[in-house]
Amino acid sequence: MADEGTLATTAQVLFFVGENATANQILEANTNYAILMAEALIYVETDRDWATEWNDTSKVNPLQRQAVTIAACAKAAEILVNQNQNAWQLATTTNKLNTLGSLYTETIKRIKETDL
């Protein structure tokens, strides 16, 4: 399945989730949807349409691209972990959700606070 997202790829999100091959197969069908959801949330929270400006280096510098990609991966991975909670023990799921949620929140905060 081709990546539908602009800000993150399937491979990047699966890396953030830390999945094995079996879970990858389960998550693959939902990954593109999760990326699109993550992108929409990032647009709302940063009040900026990153996809429109993504390839214009005068509007989005490399540090901004990296930060937005990290946020997109973290949020998409969080969405996928939340949808597939029974794939891991409760403590592992909770840890993943807490880590990904914190990474997303802190990255968005820094994107909004600084002009990377």
Secondary structure, 3 states (H helix, E strand, C coil): CCCCCCCCCHHHHHHHHCCCHHHHHHHHHHHHHHHHHHHHHHHHHHCCCHHHHCCCCCCCCHHHHHHHHHHHHHHHHHHHHHHCHHHCCHHHHHHHHHHHHHHHHHHHHHHHHCCC
